[in-house]
Amino acid sequence: MKSIAIALFALKDYLFREWIMYIPFYSVRKFFLAFTVKHLGAQCFFAIGVEVRNGQNISVGTGAVINKKVLLDGRGGQINIGSNVDIAQEVNIWTLSHDPHDDNYGTLGGDVIIEDYVWVASRATILPGVTLARGCIVASGSVVTKSVPPMTIVAGVPAQKIGLRRSNLRYKFNHQPWFR
């Protein structure tokens, strides 16, 4: 009986990840996301091809934009994405990784918190246990291994402070294209 339950879960996960999230109409994807993700804020947007792992650990705020081929891995902890957050294409957000010091290749998990008005540029990687504080920016290709203070711009591998953001952060996202 247990193997049947595992097989059904795997089939559901496969169909959601490889079929549902590639439907070209966001309203249809959002309908299914509502059953998969713990919380979806108003006017949030998930582009085509977003991969959600353990969506019951993922919350997304109002006006957040999650672009194509983003990975949201909620297997090792919570992912909390604030309001008016822009996550660009091919970003990986991990809550689970392997412990390099464990003789048995064990895992380490941790929550990822992304506060309001954060901008994560293309192909960045956010590792478990990281908080991206309000208004910070993560540059393209960066690997974030430590929490980032508010309004700080980070870049590199590992990500380091390169500047401060000067903005009053008054914008509101409402990205709702018909196709994408």
C-alpha positions in Angstrom: 0.0 0.0 0.0 2.8 2.4 0.9 4.5 1.8 -2.5 1.2 2.7 -4.3 1.0 6.0 -2.3 4.6 6.8 -3.2 3.9 6.0 -6.9 0.8 8.2 -6.9 2.7 11.1 -5.3 5.5 10.8 -7.8 3.0 10.8 -10.7 1.2 13.8 -9.3 4.5 15.6 -8.9 5.7 14.7 -12.4 2.4 15.9 -14.0 2.5 19.2 -12.1 6.1 19.9 -12.8 6.4 18.7 -16.4 2.8 19.4 -17.7 0.8 21.9 -15.6 3.6 24.4 -15.2 4.1 24.5 -19.0 0.5 25.3 -19.8 0.7 28.7 -21.7 -2.1 30.3 -19.8 -1.2 31.7 -16.4 -4.8 31.6 -15.1 -4.8 27.8 -15.6 -1.4 27.4 -13.9 -2.5 29.6 -11.0 -5.6 27.4 -10.5 -3.4 24.4 -9.9 -0.8 26.4 -7.9 -3.5 27.3 -5.4 -3.7 23.6 -4.5 0.1 23.1 -4.4 1.6 26.2 -2.8 0.8 27.1 0.8 0.0 30.8 0.1 -0.4 32.8 -3.1 -0.7 36.6 -2.7 -2.9 38.7 -4.9 -1.4 39.7 -8.3 1.5 37.3 -7.9 2.8 35.7 -11.1 4.5 32.4 -11.9 5.9 32.2 -15.4 6.0 29.1 -17.5 8.4 26.4 -16.4 8.7 27.3 -12.7 9.7 24.2 -10.7 8.0 23.8 -7.3 9.3 21.2 -4.9 7.1 20.7 -1.7 4.9 23.6 -2.3 3.3 23.3 1.1 6.4 25.0 2.4 6.2 27.9 0.0 4.5 31.3 0.5 4.4 34.1 -2.0 3.4 37.7 -1.3 1.3 40.2 -3.3 2.7 41.3 -6.6 5.7 38.9 -6.5 7.0 37.9 -10.0 8.6 34.5 -10.4 10.1 34.2 -13.9 10.8 31.3 -16.2 12.7 28.2 -15.1 13.0 29.3 -11.4 13.5 26.4 -8.9 11.7 26.8 -5.6 12.9 23.9 -3.4 10.8 23.7 -0.2 12.0 20.2 0.8 14.3 21.3 3.6 12.4 24.3 5.1 10.1 27.2 4.4 10.5 29.6 1.5 8.7 32.9 2.3 8.7 35.4 -0.6 7.5 38.9 0.3 5.5 41.4 -1.7 6.7 43.1 -4.9 9.7 40.7 -5.2 11.2 40.2 -8.7 12.9 36.8 -9.1 14.5 36.6 -12.6 14.9 33.7 -14.9 16.7 30.5 -13.9 17.2 31.4 -10.2 17.6 28.5 -7.8 16.3 28.8 -4.3 17.3 25.9 -2.1 16.2 24.9 1.4 18.0 21.6 1.3 21.6 20.8 0.6 24.2 18.1 1.5 26.6 18.4 4.5 30.1 18.2 3.1 31.4 17.2 6.5 29.1 14.3 7.0 30.6 10.8 6.4 27.3 9.6 5.2 26.5 12.5 2.8 23.7 13.7 5.1 21.5 16.7 4.4 21.2 20.2 5.9 18.0 22.2 5.7 17.1 25.8 6.4 14.4 28.3 5.7 14.9 31.0 3.0 13.2 34.3 3.7 12.9 36.9 0.9 11.5 40.2 2.2 9.5 42.8 0.3 11.0 44.6 -2.7 13.9 42.2 -3.2 15.3 41.8 -6.7 17.1 38.5 -7.5 18.7 38.7 -11.0 19.1 35.9 -13.5 20.9 32.6 -12.6 21.5 33.5 -9.0 21.5 30.8 -6.4 20.2 31.2 -2.8 21.3 28.6 -0.3 19.5 27.3 2.8 19.2 29.5 5.9 19.5 32.8 4.0 17.4 35.9 4.5 17.3 38.5 1.8 16.2 41.6 3.7 13.9 44.3 2.4 15.0 46.0 -0.8 18.3 44.1 -1.4 19.5 43.2 -4.8 21.3 40.0 -5.8 23.3 40.3 -9.0 23.2 37.8 -11.9 25.1 34.6 -11.3 25.7 35.2 -7.6 25.7 32.5 -5.0 24.2 33.7 -1.7 25.6 31.8 1.2 24.8 34.3 4.0 22.0 36.7 4.8 21.9 40.1 3.1 21.1 43.3 5.0 18.3 45.7 3.8 19.0 47.8 0.7 22.4 46.0 0.1 23.5 45.1 -3.4 25.5 41.8 -3.5 27.4 40.1 -6.3 29.8 37.2 -6.8 30.6 33.7 -5.7 30.1 33.8 -2.8 28.0 37.0 -2.9 29.7 40.0 -1.3 28.4 43.6 -0.8 29.2 45.8 -3.8 26.9 48.8 -3.0 23.7 50.1 -1.5 20.4 50.7 -3.1 19.1 54.3 -3.1 15.3 54.1 -3.7 12.1 54.8 -1.7 10.7 51.5 -3.1 7.3 52.8 -4.1 6.5 50.5 -7.0 3.9 47.8 -7.1 4.0 44.8 -9.5 0.9 43.5 -11.2 2.4 41.4 -14.0 -0.4 39.4 -15.5 0.3 38.5 -19.2 -2.1 36.3 -21.0 0.6 34.0 -22.3 3.9 33.2 -20.5 
